[in-house]
Amino acid sequence: MWFGLGNPSKIVTIAVGVLFLVLVNTMTGVRSINPTLLKAARDLGASRLQIFMKVILPGALPNIFTGLRLGAGMALILGFITEIEATKAGLGFLLWEAFQLMDTRHVFVGVVTFGLLGVATTWLLQWLERVTCPWIQRSN
């Protein structure tokens, strides 16, 4: 309620809800980097920026993308919830209003739209991961 009713409260709620998912996955990715690679980069004279850009970031990117995919799903859920509780507009609000009015057709349209948003976001993030992390071997 500190941020009132409307977009600021939605943005803060989603940001706080997603922040820890992405942060924990990023920290896990950084911690999983082989210390031998860091030592080799230091021994070969790499600067801190070079170590970050050439060793740490590429090593943590797969975990970062995992956090982003989890965060995208959580953002959709939190967006739906905050639109029900804190606003009088948005897809979540329309879906809830249709549910309360027993307008089955609009409920299904809202649910399918949320589903399509989730699938599209996941596909986009998977494509970005394939483009930015070509060294990862994926099993299909």
KEKETOR-290722 format. One record per atom (N, C-alpha, C, CB): residue in one letter; z, x, y. Coordinates in steps of 0.1 Angstrom, whole numbers, plus 5000, padded with zeros to 4 digits. Glycine has a CB too. Example, Ala and Ser with C-alpha at 12.3 -4.5 7.8 and 13.67 -1.06 7.14 Angstrom:
2
+----+------+------+------+
: aa :   c3 :   c1 :   c2 :
+----+------+------+------+
:  a : 5078 : 5132 : 4943 :
:  a : 5078 : 5123 : 4955 :
:  a : 5078 : 5132 : 4967 :
:  a : 5090 : 5113 : 4955 :
:  s : 5071 : 5128 : 4978 :
:  s : 5071 : 5137 : 4989 :
:  s : 5079 : 5129 : 5000 :
:  s : 5057 : 5141 : 4994 :
+----+------+------+------+
This chain:
140
+----+------+------+------+
: aa :   c3 :   c1 :   c2 :
+----+------+------+------+
:  m : 5000 : 5008 : 4988 :
:  m : 5000 : 5000 : 5000 :
:  m : 5000 : 5009 : 5013 :
:  m : 5012 : 4991 : 5000 :
:  w : 5003 : 5021 : 5011 :
:  w : 5003 : 5030 : 5023 :
:  w : 4989 : 5031 : 5030 :
:  w : 5007 : 5044 : 5019 :
:  f : 4979 : 5029 : 5022 :
:  f : 4965 : 5030 : 5028 :
:  f : 4959 : 5017 : 5031 :
:  f : 4956 : 5038 : 5018 :
:  g : 4967 : 5006 : 5030 :
:  g : 4962 : 4993 : 5033 :
:  g : 4953 : 4987 : 5022 :
:  g : 4954 : 4993 : 5046 :
:  l : 4946 : 4976 : 5026 :
:  l : 4937 : 4970 : 5017 :
:  l : 4923 : 4973 : 5021 :
:  l : 4939 : 4954 : 5016 :
:  g : 4915 : 4978 : 5012 :
:  g : 4901 : 4982 : 5015 :
:  g : 4897 : 4995 : 5008 :
:  g : 4900 : 4982 : 5030 :
:  n : 4887 : 5001 : 5014 :
:  n : 4882 : 5013 : 5008 :
:  n : 4891 : 5025 : 5008 :
:  n : 4869 : 5017 : 5016 :
:  p : 4899 : 5028 : 5018 :
:  p : 4908 : 5039 : 5017 :
:  p : 4917 : 5039 : 5005 :
:  p : 4916 : 5041 : 5030 :
:  s : 4923 : 5027 : 5002 :
:  s : 4932 : 5026 : 4991 :
:  s : 4924 : 5028 : 4977 :
:  s : 4939 : 5013 : 4990 :
:  k : 4912 : 5023 : 4977 :
:  k : 4904 : 5026 : 4965 :
:  k : 4901 : 5040 : 4963 :
:  k : 4891 : 5017 : 4965 :
:  i : 4897 : 5047 : 4973 :
:  i : 4893 : 5061 : 4973 :
:  i : 4905 : 5070 : 4969 :
:  i : 4887 : 5066 : 4986 :
:  v : 4916 : 5067 : 4975 :
:  v : 4928 : 5075 : 4971 :
:  v : 4933 : 5073 : 4957 :
:  v : 4940 : 5072 : 4981 :
:  t : 4933 : 5060 : 4953 :
:  t : 4937 : 5057 : 4939 :
:  t : 4928 : 5064 : 4929 :
:  t : 4937 : 5042 : 4937 :
:  i : 4915 : 5063 : 4931 :
:  i : 4905 : 5069 : 4922 :
:  i : 4906 : 5084 : 4922 :
:  i : 4891 : 5065 : 4925 :
:  a : 4908 : 5090 : 4934 :
:  a : 4909 : 5105 : 4935 :
:  a : 4921 : 5110 : 4928 :
:  a : 4909 : 5109 : 4950 :
:  v : 4932 : 5103 : 4930 :
:  v : 4945 : 5108 : 4923 :
:  v : 4943 : 5106 : 4908 :
:  v : 4957 : 5100 : 4929 :
:  g : 4937 : 5095 : 4904 :
:  g : 4936 : 5092 : 4889 :
:  g : 4927 : 5102 : 4882 :
:  g : 4931 : 5078 : 4887 :
:  v : 4916 : 5106 : 4889 :
:  v : 4906 : 5115 : 4884 :
:  v : 4910 : 5130 : 4885 :
:  v : 4893 : 5113 : 4890 :
:  l : 4917 : 5133 : 4896 :
:  l : 4921 : 5147 : 4899 :
:  l : 4927 : 5154 : 4887 :
:  l : 4930 : 5148 : 4911 :
:  f : 4937 : 5148 : 4881 :
:  f : 4944 : 5155 : 4870 :
:  f : 4936 : 5157 : 4858 :
:  f : 4957 : 5148 : 4867 :
:  l : 4927 : 5148 : 4855 :
:  l : 4918 : 5149 : 4843 :
:  l : 4909 : 5161 : 4845 :
:  l : 4910 : 5137 : 4841 :
:  v : 4903 : 5162 : 4857 :
:  v : 4894 : 5174 : 4860 :
:  v : 4902 : 5187 : 4861 :
:  v : 4886 : 5171 : 4872 :
:  l : 4913 : 5186 : 4867 :
:  l : 4921 : 5198 : 4869 :
:  l : 4926 : 5204 : 4856 :
:  l : 4933 : 5195 : 4878 :
:  v : 4931 : 5196 : 4847 :
:  v : 4936 : 5201 : 4834 :
:  v : 4925 : 5206 : 4826 :
:  v : 4943 : 5189 : 4827 :
:  n : 4914 : 5200 : 4826 :
:  n : 4902 : 5205 : 4818 :
:  n : 4897 : 5218 : 4824 :
:  n : 4891 : 5195 : 4818 :
:  t : 4897 : 5219 : 4837 :
:  t : 4893 : 5232 : 4844 :
:  t : 4902 : 5243 : 4841 :
:  t : 4892 : 5230 : 4859 :
:  m : 4915 : 5240 : 4841 :
:  m : 4925 : 5251 : 4838 :
:  m : 4924 : 5255 : 4823 :
:  m : 4939 : 5246 : 4841 :
:  t : 4921 : 5245 : 4815 :
:  t : 4919 : 5249 : 4800 :
:  t : 4907 : 5258 : 4799 :
:  t : 4918 : 5236 : 4792 :
:  g : 4896 : 5254 : 4806 :
:  g : 4884 : 5263 : 4805 :
:  g : 4887 : 5277 : 4810 :
:  g : 4873 : 5256 : 4813 :
:  v : 4894 : 5278 : 4821 :
:  v : 4897 : 5292 : 4827 :
:  v : 4905 : 5299 : 4817 :
:  v : 4903 : 5291 : 4841 :
:  r : 4915 : 5293 : 4811 :
:  r : 4925 : 5300 : 4802 :
:  r : 4918 : 5304 : 4789 :
:  r : 4937 : 5291 : 4799 :
:  s : 4907 : 5297 : 4785 :
:  s : 4901 : 5300 : 4773 :
:  s : 4891 : 5311 : 4774 :
:  s : 4894 : 5287 : 4768 :
:  i : 4889 : 5317 : 4785 :
:  i : 4880 : 5328 : 4787 :
:  i : 4885 : 5340 : 4780 :
:  i : 4877 : 5331 : 4802 :
:  n : 4877 : 5347 : 4773 :
:  n : 4881 : 5359 : 4765 :
:  n : 4885 : 5370 : 4775 :
:  n : 4869 : 5364 : 4756 :
:  p : 4898 : 5374 : 4774 :
:  p : 4903 : 5384 : 4783 :
:  p : 4895 : 5397 : 4782 :
:  p : 4917 : 5387 : 4780 :
:  t : 4888 : 5400 : 4771 :
:  t : 4880 : 5412 : 4770 :
:  t : 4868 : 5411 : 4780 :
:  t : 4875 : 5413 : 4756 :
:  l : 4863 : 5399 : 4782 :
:  l : 4852 : 5398 : 4792 :
:  l : 4857 : 5401 : 4806 :
:  l : 4846 : 5384 : 4791 :
:  l : 4869 : 5396 : 4809 :
:  l : 4874 : 5399 : 4823 :
:  l : 4877 : 5414 : 4824 :
:  l : 4887 : 5391 : 4825 :
:  k : 4882 : 5420 : 4814 :
:  k : 4885 : 5434 : 4815 :
:  k : 4872 : 5443 : 4816 :
:  k : 4894 : 5439 : 4803 :
:  a : 4862 : 5439 : 4808 :
:  a : 4850 : 5446 : 4809 :
:  a : 4843 : 5445 : 4823 :
:  a : 4840 : 5440 : 4798 :
:  a : 4844 : 5433 : 4829 :
:  a : 4838 : 5431 : 4842 :
:  a : 4846 : 5440 : 4852 :
:  a : 4839 : 5416 : 4846 :
:  r : 4859 : 5440 : 4851 :
:  r : 4867 : 5448 : 4860 :
:  r : 4864 : 5463 : 4858 :
:  r : 4882 : 5446 : 4858 :
:  d : 4863 : 5467 : 4846 :
:  d : 4860 : 5481 : 4842 :
:  d : 4846 : 5486 : 4847 :
:  d : 4862 : 5484 : 4827 :
:  l : 4837 : 5477 : 4847 :
:  l : 4824 : 5480 : 4852 :
:  l : 4822 : 5479 : 4867 :
:  l : 4814 : 5471 : 4845 :
:  g : 4833 : 5476 : 4874 :
:  g : 4833 : 5477 : 4889 :
:  g : 4829 : 5464 : 4895 :
:  g : 4824 : 5487 : 4893 :
:  a : 4830 : 5452 : 4889 :
:  a : 4827 : 5440 : 4895 :
:  a : 4838 : 5436 : 4905 :
:  a : 4826 : 5428 : 4884 :
:  s : 4833 : 5430 : 4916 :
:  s : 4843 : 5425 : 4926 :
:  s : 4849 : 5412 : 4921 :
:  s : 4836 : 5423 : 4940 :
:  r : 4859 : 5407 : 4928 :
:  r : 4866 : 5395 : 4925 :
:  r : 4856 : 5383 : 4925 :
:  r : 4878 : 5392 : 4934 :
:  l : 4847 : 5383 : 4935 :
:  l : 4837 : 5372 : 4936 :
:  l : 4827 : 5373 : 4924 :
:  l : 4830 : 5373 : 4949 :
:  q : 4823 : 5385 : 4921 :
:  q : 4814 : 5387 : 4909 :
:  q : 4820 : 5383 : 4896 :
:  q : 4809 : 5401 : 4909 :
:  i : 4833 : 5386 : 4895 :
:  i : 4840 : 5382 : 4882 :
:  i : 4841 : 5367 : 4882 :
:  i : 4854 : 5388 : 4882 :
:  f : 4844 : 5361 : 4893 :
:  f : 4844 : 5346 : 4894 :
:  f : 4831 : 5340 : 4890 :
:  f : 4849 : 5341 : 4907 :
:  m : 4820 : 5345 : 4897 :
:  m : 4807 : 5338 : 4896 :
:  m : 4800 : 5342 : 4883 :
:  m : 4798 : 5343 : 4907 :
:  k : 4803 : 5353 : 4877 :
:  k : 4796 : 5357 : 4865 :
:  k : 4804 : 5356 : 4852 :
:  k : 4792 : 5372 : 4866 :
:  v : 4817 : 5355 : 4853 :
:  v : 4825 : 5354 : 4841 :
:  v : 4833 : 5341 : 4840 :
:  v : 4835 : 5366 : 4840 :
:  i : 4841 : 5339 : 4851 :
:  i : 4851 : 5327 : 4850 :
:  i : 4843 : 5314 : 4851 :
:  i : 4861 : 5329 : 4862 :
:  l : 4835 : 5312 : 4861 :
:  l : 4828 : 5300 : 4863 :
:  l : 4819 : 5296 : 4851 :
:  l : 4819 : 5300 : 4876 :
:  p : 4810 : 5305 : 4846 :
:  p : 4802 : 5301 : 4834 :
:  p : 4811 : 5298 : 4822 :
:  p : 4793 : 5312 : 4831 :
:  g : 4822 : 5305 : 4821 :
:  g : 4831 : 5303 : 4809 :
:  g : 4838 : 5289 : 4810 :
:  g : 4841 : 5314 : 4808 :
:  a : 4841 : 5285 : 4822 :
:  a : 4849 : 5273 : 4824 :
:  a : 4840 : 5260 : 4826 :
:  a : 4858 : 5274 : 4836 :
:  l : 4827 : 5262 : 4829 :
:  l : 4818 : 5251 : 4831 :
:  l : 4818 : 5240 : 4820 :
:  l : 4804 : 5256 : 4833 :
:  p : 4818 : 5244 : 4807 :
:  p : 4818 : 5233 : 4797 :
:  p : 4830 : 5224 : 4798 :
:  p : 4817 : 5239 : 4784 :
:  n : 4842 : 5230 : 4800 :
:  n : 4854 : 5223 : 4802 :
:  n : 4854 : 5214 : 4815 :
:  n : 4866 : 5232 : 4801 :
:  i : 4848 : 5220 : 4825 :
:  i : 4848 : 5213 : 4838 :
:  i : 4839 : 5200 : 4836 :
:  i : 4842 : 5222 : 4849 :
:  f : 4828 : 5201 : 4829 :
:  f : 4820 : 5190 : 4827 :
:  f : 4826 : 5180 : 4818 :
:  f : 4806 : 5194 : 4821 :
:  t : 4834 : 5184 : 4808 :
:  t : 4842 : 5175 : 4800 :
:  t : 4852 : 5167 : 4809 :
:  t : 4850 : 5182 : 4789 :
:  g : 4859 : 5174 : 4818 :
:  g : 4868 : 5167 : 4827 :
:  g : 4860 : 5158 : 4836 :
:  g : 4875 : 5177 : 4835 :
:  l : 4848 : 5161 : 4841 :
:  l : 4841 : 5152 : 4849 :
:  l : 4836 : 5140 : 4842 :
:  l : 4828 : 5160 : 4855 :
:  r : 4833 : 5141 : 4829 :
:  r : 4829 : 5129 : 4821 :
:  r : 4841 : 5120 : 4819 :
:  r : 4823 : 5133 : 4808 :
:  l : 4852 : 5126 : 4816 :
:  l : 4864 : 5118 : 4814 :
:  l : 4868 : 5112 : 4828 :
:  l : 4876 : 5127 : 4809 :
:  g : 4867 : 5119 : 4838 :
:  g : 4870 : 5114 : 4852 :
:  g : 4861 : 5103 : 4856 :
:  g : 4869 : 5125 : 4862 :
:  a : 4848 : 5104 : 4852 :
:  a : 4839 : 5093 : 4856 :
:  a : 4843 : 5080 : 4849 :
:  a : 4824 : 5097 : 4852 :
:  g : 4846 : 5081 : 4837 :
:  g : 4851 : 5068 : 4830 :
:  g : 4864 : 5063 : 4836 :
:  g : 4853 : 5071 : 4815 :
:  m : 4873 : 5072 : 4839 :
:  m : 4885 : 5067 : 4846 :
:  m : 4883 : 5062 : 4860 :
:  m : 4895 : 5079 : 4847 :
:  a : 4873 : 5068 : 4867 :
:  a : 4869 : 5063 : 4880 :
:  a : 4864 : 5049 : 4879 :
:  a : 4859 : 5072 : 4887 :
:  l : 4856 : 5046 : 4869 :
:  l : 4851 : 5032 : 4868 :
:  l : 4862 : 5022 : 4865 :
:  l : 4841 : 5031 : 4856 :
:  i : 4871 : 5026 : 4856 :
:  i : 4883 : 5017 : 4853 :
:  i : 4891 : 5015 : 4866 :
:  i : 4891 : 5024 : 4842 :
:  l : 4895 : 5026 : 4872 :
:  l : 4903 : 5025 : 4884 :
:  l : 4896 : 5017 : 4896 :
:  l : 4907 : 5039 : 4889 :
:  g : 4883 : 5019 : 4897 :
:  g : 4875 : 5012 : 4907 :
:  g : 4876 : 4997 : 4904 :
:  g : 4861 : 5016 : 4907 :
:  f : 4875 : 4993 : 4891 :
:  f : 4876 : 4979 : 4888 :
:  f : 4890 : 4974 : 4891 :
:  f : 4873 : 4977 : 4872 :
:  i : 4900 : 4981 : 4887 :
:  i : 4914 : 4976 : 4890 :
:  i : 4917 : 4975 : 4904 :
:  i : 4924 : 4986 : 4883 :
:  t : 4913 : 4985 : 4912 :
:  t : 4916 : 4985 : 4927 :
:  t : 4908 : 4974 : 4934 :
:  t : 4913 : 4999 : 4933 :
:  e : 4896 : 4971 : 4929 :
:  e : 4888 : 4961 : 4935 :
:  e : 4895 : 4947 : 4932 :
:  e : 4874 : 4961 : 4930 :
:  i : 4901 : 4946 : 4921 :
:  i : 4908 : 4933 : 4918 :
:  i : 4920 : 4932 : 4927 :
:  i : 4912 : 4933 : 4903 :
:  e : 4928 : 4943 : 4928 :
:  e : 4941 : 4942 : 4935 :
:  e : 4940 : 4944 : 4950 :
:  e : 4950 : 4952 : 4929 :
:  a : 4932 : 4953 : 4955 :
:  a : 4933 : 4958 : 4968 :
:  a : 4921 : 4954 : 4978 :
:  a : 4934 : 4972 : 4969 :
:  t : 4911 : 4947 : 4972 :
:  t : 4900 : 4943 : 4981 :
:  t : 4895 : 4929 : 4978 :
:  t : 4888 : 4954 : 4980 :
:  k : 4887 : 4925 : 4986 :
:  k : 4880 : 4912 : 4984 :
:  k : 4865 : 4913 : 4983 :
:  k : 4884 : 4902 : 4996 :
:  a : 4861 : 4925 : 4978 :
:  a : 4846 : 4928 : 4977 :
:  a : 4845 : 4938 : 4965 :
:  a : 4840 : 4933 : 4990 :
:  g : 4833 : 4939 : 4960 :
:  g : 4830 : 4948 : 4950 :
:  g : 4827 : 4942 : 4937 :
:  g : 4841 : 4958 : 4949 :
:  l : 4822 : 4950 : 4928 :
:  l : 4818 : 4945 : 4914 :
:  l : 4830 : 4940 : 4906 :
:  l : 4811 : 4955 : 4907 :
:  g : 4841 : 4948 : 4907 :
:  g : 4854 : 4944 : 4900 :
:  g : 4859 : 4931 : 4905 :
:  g : 4864 : 4955 : 4902 :
:  f : 4859 : 4929 : 4918 :
:  f : 4864 : 4916 : 4924 :
:  f : 4855 : 4905 : 4920 :
:  f : 4864 : 4917 : 4940 :
:  l : 4842 : 4907 : 4920 :
:  l : 4833 : 4896 : 4916 :
:  l : 4835 : 4892 : 4901 :
:  l : 4818 : 4900 : 4918 :
:  l : 4836 : 4903 : 4893 :
:  l : 4839 : 4900 : 4879 :
:  l : 4852 : 4893 : 4876 :
:  l : 4839 : 4914 : 4871 :
:  w : 4862 : 4896 : 4884 :
:  w : 4875 : 4890 : 4882 :
:  w : 4874 : 4875 : 4887 :
:  w : 4886 : 4897 : 4890 :
:  e : 4867 : 4873 : 4898 :
:  e : 4866 : 4859 : 4903 :
:  e : 4858 : 4851 : 4893 :
:  e : 4858 : 4860 : 4917 :
:  a : 4848 : 4856 : 4888 :
:  a : 4840 : 4849 : 4878 :
:  a : 4848 : 4846 : 4865 :
:  a : 4827 : 4857 : 4873 :
:  f : 4857 : 4855 : 4861 :
:  f : 4866 : 4853 : 4850 :
:  f : 4875 : 4842 : 4853 :
:  f : 4873 : 4866 : 4846 :
:  q : 4881 : 4842 : 4865 :
:  q : 4891 : 4831 : 4869 :
:  q : 4884 : 4818 : 4870 :
:  q : 4898 : 4835 : 4881 :
:  l : 4872 : 4818 : 4874 :
:  l : 4864 : 4805 : 4875 :
:  l : 4857 : 4801 : 4862 :
:  l : 4854 : 4806 : 4886 :
:  m : 4859 : 4809 : 4852 :
:  m : 4853 : 4806 : 4839 :
:  m : 4838 : 4806 : 4840 :
:  m : 4858 : 4794 : 4833 :
:  d : 4832 : 4814 : 4848 :
:  d : 4818 : 4815 : 4850 :
:  d : 4813 : 4826 : 4840 :
:  d : 4814 : 4819 : 4865 :
:  t : 4811 : 4822 : 4828 :
:  t : 4808 : 4831 : 4817 :
:  t : 4795 : 4840 : 4820 :
:  t : 4805 : 4824 : 4804 :
:  r : 4785 : 4834 : 4825 :
:  r : 4773 : 4841 : 4828 :
:  r : 4776 : 4853 : 4838 :
:  r : 4762 : 4832 : 4834 :
:  h : 4783 : 4851 : 4848 :
:  h : 4786 : 4862 : 4858 :
:  h : 4796 : 4872 : 4852 :
:  h : 4791 : 4856 : 4871 :
:  v : 4805 : 4867 : 4843 :
:  v : 4814 : 4877 : 4837 :
:  v : 4805 : 4886 : 4828 :
:  v : 4824 : 4869 : 4828 :
:  f : 4796 : 4881 : 4820 :
:  f : 4788 : 4890 : 4812 :
:  f : 4779 : 4899 : 4820 :
:  f : 4779 : 4882 : 4803 :
:  v : 4774 : 4894 : 4832 :
:  v : 4766 : 4903 : 4840 :
:  v : 4775 : 4914 : 4846 :
:  v : 4760 : 4895 : 4852 :
:  g : 4787 : 4911 : 4850 :
:  g : 4796 : 4921 : 4855 :
:  g : 4800 : 4932 : 4844 :
:  g : 4809 : 4915 : 4860 :
:  v : 4803 : 4927 : 4832 :
:  v : 4806 : 4936 : 4821 :
:  v : 4795 : 4945 : 4817 :
:  v : 4811 : 4928 : 4809 :
:  v : 4783 : 4939 : 4816 :
:  v : 4771 : 4947 : 4813 :
:  v : 4768 : 4957 : 4824 :
:  v : 4759 : 4938 : 4811 :
:  t : 4770 : 4953 : 4837 :
:  t : 4767 : 4962 : 4848 :
:  t : 4777 : 4974 : 4847 :
:  t : 4769 : 4955 : 4861 :
:  f : 4790 : 4971 : 4845 :
:  f : 4800 : 4982 : 4844 :
:  f : 4796 : 4991 : 4832 :
:  f : 4814 : 4977 : 4842 :
:  g : 4792 : 4985 : 4821 :
:  g : 4788 : 4993 : 4809 :
:  g : 4776 : 5002 : 4813 :
:  g : 4784 : 4984 : 4798 :
:  l : 4766 : 4997 : 4819 :
:  l : 4754 : 5005 : 4823 :
:  l : 4758 : 5016 : 4833 :
:  l : 4743 : 4996 : 4829 :
:  l : 4767 : 5013 : 4842 :
:  l : 4772 : 5024 : 4851 :
:  l : 4778 : 5035 : 4844 :
:  l : 4781 : 5018 : 4862 :
:  g : 4786 : 5031 : 4834 :
:  g : 4793 : 5042 : 4826 :
:  g : 4783 : 5050 : 4818 :
:  g : 4803 : 5035 : 4816 :
:  v : 4773 : 5043 : 4811 :
:  v : 4763 : 5050 : 4803 :
:  v : 4755 : 5059 : 4812 :
:  v : 4754 : 5041 : 4796 :
:  a : 4751 : 5054 : 4824 :
:  a : 4742 : 5062 : 4833 :
:  a : 4750 : 5074 : 4838 :
:  a : 4737 : 5053 : 4845 :
:  t : 4762 : 5072 : 4842 :
:  t : 4770 : 5084 : 4847 :
:  t : 4772 : 5094 : 4836 :
:  t : 4784 : 5079 : 4851 :
:  t : 4775 : 5090 : 4824 :
:  t : 4776 : 5099 : 4813 :
:  t : 4763 : 5107 : 4810 :
:  t : 4781 : 5092 : 4800 :
:  w : 4752 : 5100 : 4810 :
:  w : 4739 : 5106 : 4808 :
:  w : 4736 : 5116 : 4819 :
:  w : 4728 : 5096 : 4807 :
:  l : 4739 : 5113 : 4831 :
:  l : 4737 : 5122 : 4842 :
:  l : 4745 : 5134 : 4841 :
:  l : 4740 : 5114 : 4856 :
:  l : 4758 : 5133 : 4838 :
:  l : 4766 : 5145 : 4836 :
:  l : 4762 : 5153 : 4824 :
:  l : 4781 : 5140 : 4835 :
:  q : 4758 : 5147 : 4814 :
:  q : 4753 : 5155 : 4802 :
:  q : 4741 : 5162 : 4806 :
:  q : 4751 : 5145 : 4790 :
:  w : 4732 : 5156 : 4813 :
:  w : 4719 : 5163 : 4817 :
:  w : 4723 : 5175 : 4827 :
:  w : 4710 : 5153 : 4825 :
:  l : 4732 : 5172 : 4836 :
:  l : 4736 : 5183 : 4845 :
:  l : 4743 : 5195 : 4837 :
:  l : 4746 : 5178 : 4855 :
:  e : 4750 : 5191 : 4827 :
:  e : 4756 : 5202 : 4818 :
:  e : 4746 : 5210 : 4811 :
:  e : 4766 : 5196 : 4808 :
:  r : 4736 : 5203 : 4806 :
:  r : 4725 : 5210 : 4799 :
:  r : 4717 : 5219 : 4808 :
:  r : 4715 : 5200 : 4792 :
:  v : 4715 : 5215 : 4820 :
:  v : 4708 : 5223 : 4830 :
:  v : 4716 : 5235 : 4835 :
:  v : 4704 : 5214 : 4842 :
:  t : 4729 : 5233 : 4837 :
:  t : 4737 : 5243 : 4843 :
:  t : 4743 : 5252 : 4832 :
:  t : 4748 : 5238 : 4851 :
:  c : 4744 : 5248 : 4820 :
:  c : 4750 : 5256 : 4809 :
:  c : 4740 : 5257 : 4797 :
:  c : 4763 : 5249 : 4804 :
:  p : 4729 : 5264 : 4799 :
:  p : 4719 : 5265 : 4788 :
:  p : 4724 : 5273 : 4776 :
:  p : 4706 : 5270 : 4793 :
:  w : 4734 : 5281 : 4778 :
:  w : 4739 : 5290 : 4767 :
:  w : 4747 : 5283 : 4757 :
:  w : 4747 : 5301 : 4773 :
:  i : 4751 : 5270 : 4760 :
:  i : 4760 : 5263 : 4751 :
:  i : 4751 : 5258 : 4739 :
:  i : 4767 : 5251 : 4758 :
:  q : 4756 : 5260 : 4727 :
:  q : 4749 : 5255 : 4715 :
:  q : 4755 : 5241 : 4712 :
:  q : 4750 : 5265 : 4703 :
:  r : 4746 : 5231 : 4711 :
:  r : 4750 : 5218 : 4709 :
:  r : 4746 : 5214 : 4695 :
:  r : 4745 : 5208 : 4719 :
:  s : 4754 : 5207 : 4688 :
:  s : 4750 : 5201 : 4675 :
:  s : 4747 : 5186 : 4677 :
:  s : 4761 : 5203 : 4664 :
:  n : 4735 : 5182 : 4671 :
:  n : 4731 : 5168 : 4673 :
:  n : 4733 : 5161 : 4660 :
:  n : 4717 : 5167 : 4677 :
+----+------+------+------+
